């Protein structure tokens, strides 16, 4: 059993008078994580809102009706809570009226669950994100040396729990994930029937990891207008398939301000979308794989360790670029990502002269563990 970092944080918040929300992609282990809580001394009830019979429990609810439904259970897990209409108001009733009960609601699509709970649950919730398994979690599981030896494998197959724990079956599992779960929330909630367009969009994004993305250019390639492309990307981001990185701009006239990069939450999903599982030695996209890996792992690390920061990349009209910029506690940190351990990098003088106190670092396979595990 791989110990998840957020488990101890969730346990520390139990029965403190607030609803706990656990967000994250499908199949990253939310249900498995919460089953671990069942090993405590609390009577436990799991409600799966993907099941119609379970979701009906929340129709025309009252505190009395819920008390009867919950019975003696004190710890209530509501899986895929975004499927329940007005879930925020219903969680508020439990929080306000059934104070001896702890509710944990999970959601695999932030566009529905988060939007429906934020206002009703203001001041009444703790919110956590669960990602695919992280580098740091695997280091805790079997040691730094072992996990570093797995780097090439992780760059290709990623960190979904079933992938990590099923050696030799990675391709089959990733195909199942992309075929059965990747588009589920998007198709359910937005009644999109152009699945082939979503697939083509993801394939186009996969080939552009690490590069600026133009909605207009992608639209021309796959037969959609730029507004539809943008709306689909927004849905894919809110269902935790991809995430966007905006540009940093403060002072320079020639800094680009409206471009963006797009990354996948998991390298394995990115490679599954384009059906490319070739080993690192045979690939010409190692730079994209390396950049996506570092971006997703850094996101996991900052989220799990409550490192609050703003994220950007930087580019100017002269085609000068910095892969990643982090702004935290009023300071700037600039990073370049290079697969070649001996790569020599000079950060653009126009950036360094303007933002003089910026700290810089080049992240390679020789020092990457400091970047995704350090401050």
URCORWO-V557008 format. One record per residue. N is the residue number from 1. RES is the residue in three letters. PSI is psi in degrees with one decimal (NA if undefined). Layout:
[[N	RES	PSI] [N	RES	PSI]]
This chain:
[[1	UNK	123.1] [2	UNK	121.0] [3	UNK	126.0] [4	UNK	139.8] [5	UNK	-38.0] [6	UNK	-9.5] [7	UNK	-46.0] [8	UNK	-33.5] [9	UNK	-41.5] [10	UNK	-43.5] [11	UNK	-36.9] [12	UNK	-20.6] [13	UNK	-1.4] [14	UNK	138.1] [15	UNK	40.5] [16	UNK	14.6] [17	UNK	10.5] [18	UNK	152.1] [19	UNK	142.2] [20	UNK	125.6] [21	UNK	129.2] [22	UNK	106.8] [23	UNK	163.4] [24	UNK	164.5] [25	UNK	159.1] [26	UNK	148.5] [27	UNK	21.7] [28	UNK	1.5] [29	UNK	19.8] [30	UNK	-48.4] [31	UNK	-42.1] [32	UNK	-43.3] [33	UNK	-45.8] [34	UNK	-25.4] [35	UNK	-27.6] [36	UNK	-29.5] [37	UNK	-22.5] [38	UNK	-11.6] [39	UNK	1.6] [40	UNK	-157.8] [41	UNK	13.6] [42	UNK	135.8] [43	UNK	140.5] [44	UNK	136.5] [45	UNK	127.2] [46	UNK	128.8] [47	UNK	123.6] [48	UNK	105.8] [49	UNK	-9.9] [50	UNK	-19.0] [51	UNK	126.8] [52	UNK	-44.2] [53	UNK	-40.0] [54	UNK	-42.8] [55	UNK	-28.2] [56	UNK	-19.9] [57	UNK	-27.4] [58	UNK	9.2] [59	UNK	134.3] [60	UNK	49.9] [61	UNK	158.6] [62	UNK	164.6] [63	UNK	-39.3] [64	UNK	-43.7] [65	UNK	-42.0] [66	UNK	-38.9] [67	UNK	-42.0] [68	UNK	-41.2] [69	UNK	-37.6] [70	UNK	-22.9] [71	UNK	-130.4] [72	UNK	-3.8] [73	UNK	136.6] [74	UNK	-18.3] [75	UNK	111.8] [76	UNK	122.1] [77	UNK	123.2] [78	UNK	99.0] [79	UNK	142.4] [80	UNK	49.3] [81	UNK	-18.5] [82	UNK	-13.9] [83	UNK	-13.0] [84	UNK	121.3] [85	UNK	139.3] [86	UNK	41.6] [87	UNK	-32.2] [88	UNK	-45.8] [89	UNK	-36.0] [90	UNK	-36.1] [91	UNK	-33.2] [92	UNK	-39.9] [93	UNK	-44.3] [94	UNK	-44.8] [95	UNK	-40.8] [96	UNK	-36.8] [97	UNK	-27.1] [98	UNK	71.3] [99	UNK	-14.1] [100	UNK	0.1] [101	UNK	136.3] [102	UNK	125.0] [103	UNK	133.4] [104	UNK	119.7] [105	UNK	131.3] [106	UNK	154.1] [107	UNK	138.4] [108	UNK	7.3] [109	UNK	107.5] [110	UNK	-27.3] [111	UNK	-21.7] [112	UNK	-53.7] [113	UNK	-51.3] [114	UNK	-42.9] [115	UNK	-27.7] [116	UNK	-7.8] [117	UNK	-20.9] [118	UNK	-49.1] [119	UNK	-50.1] [120	UNK	-29.8] [121	UNK	20.0] [122	UNK	121.5] [123	UNK	5.9] [124	UNK	13.4] [125	UNK	152.4] [126	UNK	136.6] [127	UNK	132.5] [128	UNK	155.2] [129	UNK	133.7] [130	UNK	121.2] [131	UNK	174.4] [132	UNK	160.2] [133	UNK	142.2] [134	UNK	161.6] [135	UNK	-44.8] [136	UNK	-36.3] [137	UNK	-37.2] [138	UNK	-32.3] [139	UNK	-42.5] [140	UNK	-30.2] [141	UNK	-47.3] [142	UNK	13.9] [143	UNK	152.0] [144	UNK	-44.8] [145	UNK	-45.9] [146	UNK	-43.4] [147	UNK	-36.4] [148	UNK	-32.4] [149	UNK	-20.5] [150	UNK	2.0] [151	UNK	-51.0] [152	UNK	-37.8] [153	UNK	-43.3] [154	UNK	-35.1] [155	UNK	-29.4] [156	UNK	-46.2] [157	UNK	-12.5] [158	UNK	-161.0] [159	UNK	19.6] [160	UNK	139.2] [161	UNK	-46.0] [162	UNK	-31.5] [163	UNK	-44.7] [164	UNK	-36.4] [165	UNK	2.8] [166	UNK	70.7] [167	UNK	131.0] [168	UNK	-12.3] [169	UNK	17.4] [170	UNK	-44.4] [171	UNK	-43.6] [172	UNK	-40.5] [173	UNK	-43.1] [174	UNK	-36.6] [175	UNK	-42.5] [176	UNK	-43.2] [177	UNK	-46.9] [178	UNK	-32.9] [179	UNK	-38.2] [180	UNK	-28.1] [181	UNK	-25.7] [182	UNK	-38.1] [183	UNK	4.7] [184	UNK	-52.3] [185	UNK	-36.9] [186	UNK	-45.8] [187	UNK	-37.8] [188	UNK	-50.0] [189	UNK	-22.3] [190	UNK	4.7] [191	UNK	39.8] [192	UNK	125.3] [193	UNK	6.7] [194	UNK	60.5] [195	UNK	-36.4] [196	UNK	-34.3] [197	UNK	-38.3] [198	UNK	-42.9] [199	UNK	-46.7] [200	UNK	-37.0] [201	UNK	-47.4] [202	UNK	-38.4] [203	UNK	-42.3] [204	UNK	-42.3] [205	UNK	-36.9] [206	UNK	-38.9] [207	UNK	-13.1] [208	UNK	11.4] [209	UNK	131.3] [210	UNK	-6.4] [211	UNK	160.1] [212	UNK	142.2] [213	UNK	130.3] [214	UNK	117.1] [215	UNK	-35.5] [216	UNK	-45.3] [217	UNK	-42.2] [218	UNK	-42.6] [219	UNK	-41.6] [220	UNK	-35.4] [221	UNK	-36.9] [222	UNK	-0.4] [223	UNK	37.3] [224	UNK	151.7] [225	UNK	161.8] [226	UNK	-32.6] [227	UNK	-39.0] [228	UNK	-41.0] [229	UNK	-46.5] [230	UNK	-40.4] [231	UNK	-38.4] [232	UNK	-40.1] [233	UNK	-39.3] [234	UNK	-41.6] [235	UNK	-40.4] [236	UNK	-35.1] [237	UNK	-41.4] [238	UNK	-8.9] [239	UNK	16.5] [240	UNK	39.0] [241	UNK	-43.3] [242	UNK	168.0] [243	UNK	151.6] [244	UNK	151.8] [245	UNK	121.1] [246	UNK	177.6] [247	UNK	148.7] [248	UNK	129.5] [249	UNK	126.5] [250	UNK	-43.4] [251	UNK	-33.5] [252	UNK	136.6] [253	UNK	-34.6] [254	UNK	10.7] [255	UNK	137.4] [256	UNK	138.6] [257	UNK	-14.7] [258	UNK	18.9] [259	UNK	167.1] [260	UNK	155.2] [261	UNK	157.3] [262	UNK	132.9] [263	UNK	161.0] [264	UNK	144.8] [265	UNK	-21.5] [266	UNK	133.3] [267	UNK	-38.3] [268	UNK	-41.6] [269	UNK	-41.7] [270	UNK	-45.7] [271	UNK	-33.1] [272	UNK	-36.9] [273	UNK	-35.5] [274	UNK	6.1] [275	UNK	46.5] [276	UNK	104.6] [277	UNK	20.3] [278	UNK	146.5] [279	UNK	160.0] [280	UNK	-39.5] [281	UNK	-20.5] [282	UNK	10.6] [283	UNK	149.3] [284	UNK	7.5] [285	UNK	25.9] [286	UNK	-33.1] [287	UNK	-41.6] [288	UNK	-42.0] [289	UNK	-42.9] [290	UNK	-45.6] [291	UNK	-42.4] [292	UNK	-41.9] [293	UNK	-48.2] [294	UNK	-39.8] [295	UNK	-45.1] [296	UNK	-38.2] [297	UNK	-36.4] [298	UNK	-38.7] [299	UNK	-44.7] [300	UNK	-46.1] [301	UNK	-46.9] [302	UNK	-36.1] [303	UNK	-48.1] [304	UNK	-26.2] [305	UNK	12.9] [306	UNK	43.2] [307	UNK	103.6] [308	UNK	123.4] [309	UNK	162.2] [310	UNK	144.2] [311	UNK	139.2] [312	UNK	169.4] [313	UNK	169.9] [314	UNK	139.3] [315	UNK	145.3] [316	UNK	177.9] [317	UNK	-10.9] [318	UNK	11.5] [319	UNK	15.4] [320	UNK	144.0] [321	UNK	151.0] [322	UNK	128.9] [323	UNK	-44.9] [324	UNK	133.9] [325	UNK	132.9] [326	UNK	132.2] [327	UNK	116.6] [328	UNK	138.7] [329	UNK	39.1] [330	UNK	8.2] [331	UNK	153.5] [332	UNK	138.9] [333	UNK	122.4] [334	UNK	137.3] [335	UNK	140.2] [336	UNK	139.7] [337	UNK	121.3] [338	UNK	127.4] [339	UNK	-32.9] [340	UNK	118.2] [341	UNK	-23.3] [342	UNK	10.1] [343	UNK	136.2] [344	UNK	126.9] [345	UNK	134.4] [346	UNK	118.5] [347	UNK	140.6] [348	UNK	130.3] [349	UNK	-34.3] [350	UNK	-33.7] [351	UNK	-48.4] [352	UNK	-33.4] [353	UNK	-30.5] [354	UNK	-41.3] [355	UNK	74.1] [356	UNK	-28.8] [357	UNK	10.9] [358	UNK	133.1] [359	UNK	139.5] [360	UNK	154.2] [361	UNK	146.8] [362	UNK	124.5] [363	UNK	118.8] [364	UNK	175.8] [365	UNK	-13.9] [366	UNK	-23.9] [367	UNK	12.1] [368	UNK	-28.7] [369	UNK	-27.6] [370	UNK	-37.6] [371	UNK	-39.0] [372	UNK	6.6] [373	UNK	-12.1] [374	UNK	-158.4] [375	UNK	NA]]
